[in-house]
Amino acid sequence: MFLNAKRMAFLGLLLACAVLMVILSGILEFNTLFLLAAAAFTVGIAIRECGIRIGFGYYIASILLNLILAPNKIYCITYAALSFYILVIEFAWERIGRVNTKVNRNILFWVIKFLVFNLIYLPLLIFMPKLIYQGDIHTTILIILLIGGQAALIIYDFAYNYFQRVIWGKLRRFFRF
């Protein structure tokens, strides 16, 4: 069988937690980005516990379920972008680990992170700036948002790595697969 029952139940509960956090982000407006980022971290948990293929299926299922259940569809777009970033960097980390060259893997990994983030962030900033900033978009504000986005990437990536290493590292022992 492709998935055992314990892993399937775990992924179902993880999916319920992710959807609940996305719904709560629409209710608790002061914690929107925190809850959306925490919900996106569940994609990383699914990938690290069950593999990239099942993690991709989890990503698709979470987006579809959030589109059905979440009242604010704009938050679903943000959740999908944050989760997609995690999906791609986990895939890249797995592929970089298999490369046997003299290239510095950490530098290559950070280059991939910045490329993926900017492929997600720049089209949003250029074509849908009202998702990020509600006022009039001037050149200076656009530059500030561009630099602020890069700073947000570093903070988000640090938070994700801390979550996976420390928090999920402690919680993981309660789940035996």
SVG drawing of the C-alpha trace seen along z (x, -y; Angstrom):
<svg xmlns="http://www.w3.org/2000/svg" viewBox="-17 -58 52 60">
<polyline fill="none" stroke="black" stroke-width="0.4" points="0.0,0.0 1.2,-3.5 0.5,-5.0 0.0,-3.2 -3.1,-4.1 -1.1,-5.9 0.6,-8.2 -2.7,-8.9 -4.4,-9.7 -1.5,-12.0 -1.7,-13.8 -5.4,-14.2 -5.0,-15.8 -2.2,-18.0 -4.4,-19.1 -7.2,-19.9 -4.8,-22.0 -3.6,-23.9 -7.1,-24.6 -8.1,-25.8 -5.1,-28.1 -6.1,-29.6 -9.7,-30.1 -8.5,-31.6 -6.2,-34.0 -9.4,-35.6 -11.0,-35.8 -8.0,-37.0 -6.8,-39.8 -3.9,-40.8 -2.2,-37.4 -2.8,-36.9 0.7,-36.4 1.8,-34.4 -1.1,-32.0 -0.7,-31.7 3.0,-31.0 2.3,-28.4 -0.2,-26.7 2.4,-26.7 4.9,-25.0 2.6,-22.0 3.6,-21.4 7.2,-21.1 6.2,-18.6 4.3,-16.5 7.3,-16.5 9.9,-15.7 7.8,-12.9 6.3,-11.3 8.4,-12.3 8.2,-14.8 5.5,-13.0 3.1,-12.7 4.0,-16.3 3.0,-17.6 -0.3,-15.8 -0.7,-17.3 0.0,-20.7 -2.7,-20.3 -5.2,-18.9 -4.6,-21.8 -5.1,-24.4 -8.3,-22.8 -9.7,-22.4 -8.8,-26.0 -10.5,-27.3 -13.6,-25.4 -13.7,-26.2 -11.9,-29.5 -14.1,-32.6 -11.3,-34.9 -9.9,-33.7 -7.1,-36.2 -5.6,-34.4 -5.7,-31.2 -3.5,-32.8 -1.0,-33.9 -1.1,-30.5 -0.5,-28.8 2.5,-31.1 4.1,-30.5 3.5,-26.8 4.8,-26.7 8.1,-28.3 8.5,-25.6 7.6,-22.8 10.3,-24.0 13.0,-24.6 12.5,-21.1 12.7,-19.7 15.8,-21.7 17.4,-20.6 16.8,-17.0 18.2,-17.4 21.2,-19.4 22.1,-16.7 22.5,-14.3 24.9,-16.5 28.6,-15.5 30.4,-18.6 32.7,-21.1 30.0,-23.8 29.3,-25.2 25.9,-23.6 24.8,-26.3 25.4,-29.1 23.6,-27.2 20.7,-26.6 20.4,-30.3 20.6,-31.3 17.7,-28.9 15.7,-30.3 16.1,-33.9 15.2,-32.9 12.1,-31.0 11.0,-33.7 11.4,-36.4 9.6,-34.4 6.7,-34.3 7.0,-37.8 7.9,-40.0 4.8,-39.1 2.6,-39.8 4.3,-43.1 4.1,-44.2 0.8,-42.9 -1.2,-42.8 0.3,-45.5 -2.9,-46.1 -2.5,-42.6 0.6,-43.9 0.0,-47.7 -3.4,-49.4 -2.2,-53.0 -0.9,-54.6 2.1,-52.8 5.0,-55.2 8.5,-54.2 9.9,-54.7 7.2,-52.6 7.8,-49.9 11.5,-49.9 10.7,-49.8 8.4,-46.8 11.0,-45.1 13.7,-45.4 11.2,-44.6 10.2,-41.5 13.8,-40.3 14.1,-41.0 10.8,-39.1 12.3,-36.1 15.2,-35.9 12.9,-36.1 10.5,-33.6 13.2,-31.2 14.8,-31.5 11.5,-30.9 10.8,-27.8 14.2,-26.4 13.8,-27.1 10.4,-25.5 11.6,-22.3 14.8,-22.0 13.5,-22.9 9.7,-22.8 8.9,-19.9 12.1,-18.1 10.6,-18.0 7.0,-17.2 8.1,-14.5 8.9,-12.0 5.2,-11.8 4.3,-10.5 5.6,-7.0 5.4,-6.0"/>
</svg>
